[in-house]
Amino acid sequence: MSEHHPPEPSSTYTYAVGAGLGILVGGAVGLFAGDDLFLPAALLGAGIGIVVAFLVKAFLR
């Protein structure tokens, strides 16, 4: 019997999920950090989320 493996999600989807989670976490940290830090923290979180998504995808292959 052959095993059925579900298709792998596209790279765009993986990076979008990483960026979205990064924006959520970075935005939450920015809200609690102080005045005018929401946007920089959210953008930094998005960048970190994309990098983490890339590393996870690379190590899971």
C-alpha positions in Angstrom: 0.0 0.0 0.0 1.2 3.5 -0.7 0.8 6.2 1.8 -1.0 9.3 0.8 0.8 12.6 1.7 -1.1 15.8 1.6 0.3 18.4 -0.8 2.7 20.9 0.8 1.4 24.5 1.1 2.9 27.0 -1.3 5.8 29.2 -0.2 3.6 32.3 -0.4 1.1 30.9 2.0 3.8 29.8 4.5 5.5 33.3 4.4 2.1 35.0 4.8 1.3 33.0 7.9 4.7 33.7 9.3 4.3 37.4 8.6 0.7 37.5 10.1 1.8 35.8 13.3 4.7 38.1 13.5 2.5 41.2 13.1 0.2 39.9 15.9 3.0 39.2 18.3 4.9 42.3 17.4 1.8 44.5 17.6 0.9 43.1 21.0 4.4 43.8 22.3 4.3 47.3 20.8 1.0 48.1 22.5 2.4 47.2 25.9 5.9 48.7 25.3 4.8 52.3 25.2 3.8 55.3 23.0 4.3 55.1 19.3 5.9 51.7 19.2 3.0 49.7 17.7 4.0 50.1 14.0 7.7 49.6 14.4 7.2 46.5 16.6 4.6 45.1 14.2 6.9 45.6 11.2 9.8 44.1 13.1 7.6 41.1 14.0 6.5 40.6 10.4 10.2 40.5 9.3 11.1 38.1 12.1 8.0 36.0 11.2 9.1 35.7 7.5 12.6 34.7 8.5 11.3 32.1 11.0 8.9 30.7 8.3 11.8 30.4 5.9 14.0 28.6 8.5 11.1 26.2 9.5 10.4 25.4 5.9 14.2 24.7 5.2 14.6 22.5 8.3 11.4 20.4 7.7 12.5 19.3 4.2 
